[in-house]
Amino acid sequence: MCEGFKNIFISIIYKNGGRNNFFSDSVLNITGYSADEINNFPEKYYSLVCEEELGSFKKNLTKFESNSSLEYAEFFFKINSKSDGRKWLHENLKVVRDTDGEIVERRSTVIDITYLKEKEAEIEKSNTALRELNSAKDKFISIVSHDLRAPFTTLLGFSEILLNEEDLSEDEKLEYLKYIYDASKTQLNLINCLLDWSRLQTGRIKVEPQRLNVKSAVANAITPLTGDAVRKNIDIKFDIPAELFMNADERLIGQAIMNLTSNAIKYSPEGKEISIQSQRFKDGMIEIIVRDEGLGIAEENQNKLFRIDQKFSLVGTNGEKGSGLGLTLMKEIIDKHGGQVWFYSKVGEGSEFHFTIPEAKNCILIVEDDKAVRSLYKKVIEDNLKNFEIRTVDNGYEAISALKEILPTIVITDHDMPLMNGIQLVEALKKRESSISIPVIVVSAKLNDEISKVYSRLGVDKIIPKPINSNLLLETIKECIF
């Protein structure tokens, strides 16, 4: 059968005294039934019309058949295919009528348009989403326009007073300057959030993930907030395993963590506690949780979070103001990393925000010419260290080739190897710009002061004697990575 006609079948039915029904073999590809099976149905392929469409379809068909002046019609309907579930068909029907207007011959060309209907539905869904997004952005522009103008009332008003009122006391001047400072700070925060969000939307900020230690990244992100926490006597506690690593853009993920923690501080009463936790969420992802004991968010306002067409911002427990865009920006950052965001909140009890981020697995490259020793190293690591990917090679040349495909967290190499010894391998690694910071552990059965000095000059200070001690190997790996 010609490939182009698999989705078309022909039906010809004569009614001159009897019936002579013909269906082309292509009917099997579309309906799942052979021509003989179709001919045994009471209403031929019309018997396959879906029940919910059967009433309107029969009504339209009867209307056409009963109008003696009509010779051509087309119908769109769904059928229950024997093999592929429901399908959309397009029928072009041509009839021949006798002098009394009765139909004596029917010729139909029926086309399977399921693919087109599915694409049509996808396009309509996409258009609906675009219309909603366009409407949301219109509302967003309206909200931002108002928020950009609002602080200038304070800025200009109090500036004018300071310029024109000569008899103000020092206390009054300081009070007005504080109003100007607070309004300026709020305005700058809004503009920064708006610019970052816009750049992420348009792709002007590229997400450049790298391997980051979660605990260090969180600590670095919240360092600028230490003063705010101290002023409110808020204790920020970490519960983050040292061995957790994520694959994230350091600046952007720091911004997301800082936004969440800043909100937690802002909406927490003095003397409360904020906890930041992290753990493995599922395969390939880790979860970070920021939990506070603050104001909480009323249920009716929770669906306003993360939306650009809804402005929602509470005043902090000490009167702090926010831009209302911090959570929107945070979610955009997590979305760009392929993660998810969700939260739980209860008025008067606090909130906890969760997000996931891709985990960066530790990759160990083992360079050892003895197969039994390679297997021993691999077993020791797999049995004692979780979430480690292990790559083994026979010699230094293979190690250099492997570095074109992977960037290991650490390299474990034997010193005394054929073709290229450990010193030559480390020298080759140091010539590769991307490999400069990779820790190297050297295992040697011929360890002496001269060899140790050479490795020390190359920046290698982790040398383990052979035969290997498993506990020493594990401790050395942990020292290098964690």
N, C-alpha and C positions, 0 to 999 in steps of 0.2 A: 504494500500500500504506500502511496506517495506520502512523505512525511508531512507535507502541508495540509493534507485532508484528514488527519487524524481527529481534528476537532470539529469536523463538519459531517453531518449525515443527510441523506436525501430520502424523502418519503413520497411515494406516489400511490394514490388510492383511486380506483375507478369504481363507479357505482352503476354501471349499465346492466341492469338485470341481476347482477351478482357482484362479487367483490374480487378485485385483483390487487392485493396489497404488496407493495415493494418497499423494502428498507435496505439502504446500502450497508455494507458490512461495518462501516465506521461507527454505526450506532453502538456497537459493543464497547468501543473505546470511551464513549461518552457516558452511556447509561449503565454499563456493566452487564447488559443483557444482549443476547444475540438477536438477530433479525427474527428467527423462528419464535423465540420467547416473547418478543414484543408483539408479534402477530397473534399470539394466544391471549394477550391481555384484552379485556373487554373494550377499553378505549385506547388501545395501542399505547404509545408513549405518554399520552395524556393521563394514563392511569398512574404515572409516577409523579405527577404534580403534588407538591407539598400540601398537606392538609390545610394549613392556615391561609394558603393562597387559592385553594381550589374553588371556593365560592365566587370570588371576584373574577377569576380566570374563566370559569364556565359562563358567567354573566356576559363578559366581553365577547367570548367566542359565539355564544347564542345570538347576541346582538348583530354580529357580523354575518353569521349564516342566514339569519332571517331577513336581512336586507337584500332584496333581489338585485339592487343596483350596484352592489359592491363586489368586486372581483379580486381585490388585493388587501391584505392586512398583515400587520406584524405584531408579535406578542413577545413579552419578556416574562419569564416565569422560572421558578425554582423547582427542581425535581430531586427525588431521593435516588441517588445512584447506588447501584448494588455494590460497587467496589470502592468508591471514593467519597461516600457521604453525600452531602447536598451540593448541587451544582446549579449554576445559572445558565439558562438557554435563551437564545434569541431565534425566534422562528419567523421566516418570511413565507407567508402562505398565499398561493395563487390558486384560484378556483375557476372552473369552467361551469357555466350554468346553461340549462336548456331553456326553451322558449317560455316556460312557466317560471323561470327564475330558480329552479331547483338545482342543487349542486350535483354534477355528474362526474366531476374529476377534481382531485385535490393534489397539488404539487407543493411540497414544502422543502425548504432548505433550512436546516436547523444547525445553529452554531453554538458551541460551548464558549460562553463569555465569562466563565467563572473568574479567570485571571484578571480580566478587565474590571469586573465588579469589585474584586478584592483591592485592586489598585485604586479604583475610584473611591472606595471606602477609606483607604489609607490617606489619599489626598484630601478628602473631606475632613478626616480627623486632624490632619496636619493644618489645614486651613482654619479649622475651629480653634486649634491651639494657638495659631498665629494671631487670629483675631483677639483671643483672650489676652495674649501677651501684649499686643498693641494697645488694647484697652488698659491693661495694667500699667504699661509704661506711660500712657497719657496721665493716669492718676498719679503715678510716681513723679512725673515732671511737675504736676500741680503741687504736690506735697513739698518737693524739694524747693521749688520756687518760693513757696511761702516761708520755708525754714531758712532759706538763704537771706531773705529780706528781714525776717523778724529780729535778729540780734542787733541790726543797725539802729533800731529805735533806741535801744539801751546805749549803744556805743555813741551815737550822735547826741542823744539827749544829755547824758552825763558829761560828755566832752564839752558840750556847749556851756553847761553850768560851770565847769571848772575854768573855762576860758573867760567867762563874763562875770562871775560872782567873785568879787575881790574879798569879801568879808567872811568867807568860809573858814571854819575852824579846821585844824589839822585832822581831827577825828572824822569830820565830814568829807574832807578831801580823800582820806584813806578809804572810807566807806565807798565813795563813788568810784575811786580807782579799782577797788575790788570788784564792783559791778562790771566795770569795763573789762577787767582781766578775765573774769568768769565768762562773760559773753564772747570774748575773743577766743578763749580756749575752746568753748563749745562750737564756735563757728569753724575753727581750724580742724577740729576733730571731724565735723560733718564733711568738710571739703576733702580731707584726706581719705575718709571712707568712700566718699562719692567717686573720687578719682581712681582709687584702687579697684572698686567694684566695676567702674566703667572700663578700665584697662583689661580686667579679667574677661569681661563680656566680649570685648572686641578683639581679644587675643594679643593686645599690645604688651601685656605681661605674660611671659612664657613661664610655664611651670617646669622647673628644672630639678627633678627629684635626685636626691643623693642619700647615701646611707647615713642615718643619724641615730645616735643613742637617744632613746626617748627621754630618759631621766635628765640628761644634760640639756636637751632641747627645751624641755619644759622649764627647767631652772633658768636658762638664759632668757626665755620668753617673758617670765614674770619678774625678772630682776628690776625693770623700770617701775614696777608697781609696789615695790617694797615700802616706799615712803607712805603711800596711801594706806597700806595695810597697818603699818606701825601707828599712824595717826588715829586709826580707829581701833587699835589694840586687837586686831584680828590675826589669828594664828593660821598660817597656811601650811598644811601637812601633806607630805608626799607618801604615796604607797606605790612605788614604781620599781619593778625588778631591774637590777643593773644590766641584765643580759638582753633586755628588749631593744630592738633596733627597728626603725621605720624607714621607708623609702619615701622621702618627702622633700619638698622645696623648703629650705631652712627658713628663709625670710617669711614666706607665706604661712607656713604652718605655725611659726612663732606669732604671727599676727592673729591667727585664729585662736590660739591658746590665750594670748594676752587679752583679746576681746572678751572671751568667756570669763576669765579670772577677774578682769576689770569690772564686769557686771556683777560678779559674785561679791566683790568688795563693796561696790556702790550700794547694793541692795541689802547688805548685811548690817544689822545693828552692831554697835561697839561691843567688843569682847567675845564675839562669836568665832566660829572655826570654819575654815574652808579646806576641803580635802581634794587632792588631785590624784586620781588612781589610773593605773594602766594595767592591761592584761591581754593575753591572746584571746581574740574574739572567735575566730574560726580560721580555717586553713587559709593562710596567706594574708590575714588581716589582724590588726591589733585594735583595741578599744581604749579610748581615753575618756575619763569621766571627771567633770568638775562639779563638785557638790557644795552647796552652801546652806546656811540656816537662816536665810533672809526672809524678805517680804513674801516671796512666792508670787505666782501669776494666777489670776482668777481664770476659771475654766472658760468663761465667755471671751476672754482675750487671747487664749492660747493659740487659736487658729490664725491670729494676726501676725504671729512671729514668722520671720524668714520671708515675708511677702513684700514686694516692692510697691504694691498698690494699697497697702495698709500701714499707716504710721502708728506705731505703738512704742511708747517710752514712758517709764515710770520715773518719778523723782526719787533720788537716792535717800537713804535714811538720814544723811546729813545735808540734804538739799542739793545733792549732786545732780547735774543734768546730763543727758546723753543725746547722741545724734539720732537714735532710732534706726541707724543703718549698720551698727556693729554686728548684729546677728545675721543680717542679710549678707554682709561681706564674708562672715565666717562660714556660712553655708556654701557660698559660691566657691570659696577656697577648697572646702572638703569635697564638693562635687567635682572640681577640677582634678582632684587626686583620685577620684573613683571611689570615695568613701560615702558613708551615710551619716545623717544627723538625726537624733531624736531626743526628747526630754520628758521629764516628769516634774510636776510642780504642784504645790498646794499652798494656798494663802496662809500666811502665818507660820509655815513650817519650813519653807525654802524650796530650792529647785536643784535638780541635777541634770546636767547636759552631757549627752553621750555622743561621741563621733568615732568613726572607724577610719583607719588609714592603712595602706598596704604595708605589710611587714617586710623588712629587709633581712633575708636569711644570711646567716654566716656561711661563707664558703671557704673551705680549707683546701689548699693545694698541697698534696703530699708528693715529694720528689724522692724516689727511692728505687734503686735498681734491683733490690732483693724482693721478690714477690711475696714471700712469707712475712717479711718485715712490714711491707705495705699493708698486708691484710691485718696484721696485728695492730698497727696504728689506727686503721679504719675501725676495727672492732672496739678498741678502747674508747675512741671518740664517740661512736654511735651509741655505745652502752651508757655513757655518762653525760653527754652533752646533747640537749635536745635542739631541734630546729637548725641542724648543721648540714650543709650540703658538702659532700666530700668528693674531690676529684683527685685521681692518682695518675702519675706518669712515671715512666722508667728512668728518664734522664733529664739533664738540663735543657737540651735542645727541645724536647717535647714540652717542657715547662714554658719556654719562651713562646712556642706556638700556641699553647693553651691560653696564654695571656691575651691573645687576639680575640678570644671568645668570651673570657670571663675576667672579672676583677676580683680576685680572692681577698677575703678578710685577713688571711694570714697564710704564709708559706712555711711548710716544714720540709727541710731538705737534709739529706745525708751529705757529709763533707767529702768522703772518699768515694767518688763515682767515676766510672770510665767516661771518656769523651769530654766531659766538662765537670770539674769538681765543684764543691759548694762555693768556694771563693769566686770562681769564674762566673757561676750562676748569679751570685749576689751583685757582682760588678755589672753583669748584663741587665739585671733588674733595675739597678740604679740609673742606667742610661735611658730607661723608659720613663718619661715624665709622669705617666699615670701610675707608676709603681713606686714612686719615691716614698710614700707614706705607708707602704705595706709592711707590717711586721714580719720578720723572718726568724724562725727557730732553726738552729743548726744542730744536727745530731752527729756526733763524731766518736769513732773508736780510737782515734789517734790524736786525742786532745793534748796540746802542750801550750806553753806560754806564747811561742811564736805564732801559732795558728790563731790563738785567742786575740793577740794584738792586731793581726791582719783584719779579723772580723770586726774588732772594736773600731778600727779606723774606717771601716765601711758602714758603721752605724748599727752593727748587730751585736747585741749584748746578751742574747739568750742562746746559750750553748749547752746542750745536754749530752753527757757521756753515754756511750754504748757499753754493754747492753742497756736498753732503755728501762727506766722505772716508770710504770704507768701513772702513778700518782704525781710524780714530778712533771711528766708530760702534760697532764691535765691542768695542774696548777700553773704551769708556764703559759699554756694557751689562754687560761683565764686572765692572767696578768697582762698579756698582750692585747686582749680584746676588751676586757671589762675595766 
